Amino acid sequence: MSANNAFHIAVLSGDGIGPEVMAPALEVLRKIEATSDLKFRFTDAPAGANNYAATGKSMPESTVRLCDEADAILLGACGLPSVRYPDNTEIMPQVELRFQFDLYAGVRPARLIPGVPSPIVGADRRGIDLIVIRESTEGLFASMGKGVVTDTEARETLVITRKTSERLFDFSARCSMRPPRAIPASRPTGSMSMPAPRCW
């Protein structure tokens, strides 16, 4: 959608509780649309363990194309305990999309919700000034679909590269220097990244 206040959203309801949770999430967005100048267009697409069980793929190419064309992806819970890849790892299209679109940084602003008590002493008076940046494509994610499972052991490979670590450090530093409104619901003045031990 072309207007600055109009957004095309790819809706991947997922598996299990995913569709159940997606219904009220869409209802909330429709209420926002009805009471603001924002406009949403929702397009549903298959993804998850049920799709893998039916087709042998966690999601079709049409879903990937839709996600590429959309302004945002609204993703429900994906995966079922009884449906696994041959190496017994979970069906996780959400992680596959990270690889597809190079979404290496998970940005998690922390904020106070009005009227909800915080366990952090003084947060109600001083506020919370924190954003967590999590690496989203390496670590144990890199071994998805490549694990080794035998009758006696299971192995996965932890991957951490200098390139991605430096990208995360740079991204975190840039986030910490942005003005308060540049990152929604957060004012990050400090960032912390924790790579695995013994790396650089």
N, C-alpha and C positions, 0 to 999 in steps of 0.2 A: 504494500500500500504506500502511496506516495506522500500523503500529508504527514506533517510532523507529529500529529496527534492521533494517527491511524496506524494500527499495528496488525500484521498478519501473524497469527500464532499457530504453530504446528502442535497438535495435541496428541501425545503418545500416552494413552491411559495405562498401558502395561498389563500386569498380571495380578492375581490375588486381590489384595485390598486396593490396588491401583485404581481400577475403574470406580470403586466405591468412594474413594477420596476425591477423584477427579470431578465427580458430579457437583459437590458443593464448592469446589475451587472455581469451576466455571460459573456457578451461580453468583459467587462473590464478584467475579470479574464483570459479569453482566450488570450487577447492581452498580458497580463503579461506573460502567459505561452509561447507565441510565441517569446518573447523578453528576456527571462531569462532561468535559468536552472530549474525552478520550473515546476512540472507536476501535473495536476489535473485530477481526474476522478469524474464526476458528476453523481449522481443517484437521480432521481426525486421520490418524495413520496407524497401521499395525506395527508393533514392536514388542519383543519380550519372549518369555519361555513358551507361551502358547503358540506363538508364531513359529518358533524354532521346532516345536513338536510337530506342527502341521506341515512345515515346508523345508526344514533343515537349515533355515537361516533365522537369526535373531530379528532381522527386519529386512524387507525387500529394498531394492535400489530406489523404488519410488518414495519410500520414507526418507532415505538419505537425501534425495533431491529436494523433497519438500522442506526438510530441515535447513538445507542450504539456502533455499529461496525465502524462507520465512524470516520475520523480524525477531522472533523468539521461539523457544521450544518450551512447552509446558509438559513436564515429564512426570508420570505416575510411577509407583513402585513397580520394578521389573524383576522377574526371576521367580522360580518356584523350586522348592526343595527337591521335588521328584524329577525335575528336568535339568539335565546337565550336559555339558560338552563331553566328548569321549574321554577326556583326561579327568573328568569329575569336577571341573571348575564350573562356576555358576554362569548362567546366561545373563549377560549384563550389557544390553545395547547402549545404556547410558555411558559406559566406559568406551565402547567402540566409537561412539559419536565424539568423544574427547579426542581420540586418535585421528578420526576423520577430519576434524576441524581444528586440530592443534590447540585444544583448550587445555593448556598446561597448568594454568593457575586457577585454583578454586578460591574465589573471593568470598569471605564470610564476615560481613560486618556484624558487630555486636551492638545492640541498642536496648534501651529500656522500653518496656511496653507500659503505657500509662495505666495506672491503677493496679499493676501487678507487682507485688513486693519482690525485691531482689535479695538473694542471699549474700551479695557483696556489700559489706559494711560501708556506709556513706554514699552508695551509688545514687540514692534518691536525692542527695544534696549536690553531689559533685558531677553526676552523670557518668557515662561509660565512654571511654575514648580508645576503642580497640577495633582492629580488623585483623582477622586471621587469614593468612594466605597459605593454602595447601597445594602441594604439587599433585597433579591429577593424572599424569600419563606414565610416570615411571614407578619406581619402588616395586611393590608386588603386582601392581596393575600390568606391568610389562610382561608378566608371565601368564596372563590370561589366555587360556586355550593351549598352553605349552607346558603345563605341569606334568610331572611324572608320578603316577600312582601305581603301587604294587600291593601285594598282599601284606607286606611287612613295613612299608614306609611310603611317605608322600613327600615330594620335593617341589619347591617353587624357587625361582631365581629372582633375587632383588636387584634391580637395575637402577643405578644413579649415575648420570653423566654430568660432566663438567658443564656442557652446553646448557642443559636444562636448569642446573643449579644456578648458573650465572643469570639466566633469564629470570628466574624466580627472585633472586636477590635484587636485580635491577628493577623488576616490577614492584617489589615490596618497597624499595627506596622511593620510587616515583609516587606510589600511593601515599607514603608518609609525608610527602611534600605538597600534596594537593590541598587546596582550600577546603573547608568543612563541607560545602555543598557538592563538591565534585564526586564524592562517593556517597550513594544513598544511605541514609540512616546511620551515618558514622562520621567520626572525625578522627582519622588515624594519624596520630602524631608519632607513633613508634611502630616498627614492624619487626618481627622475629621469624627467622626461618631455621628449621632444624633438619639438616640432611643426616643421613645415616652416619654412624661413627666411622672414623678413619678415612673420611673422604675429604681431601683438600684442607 
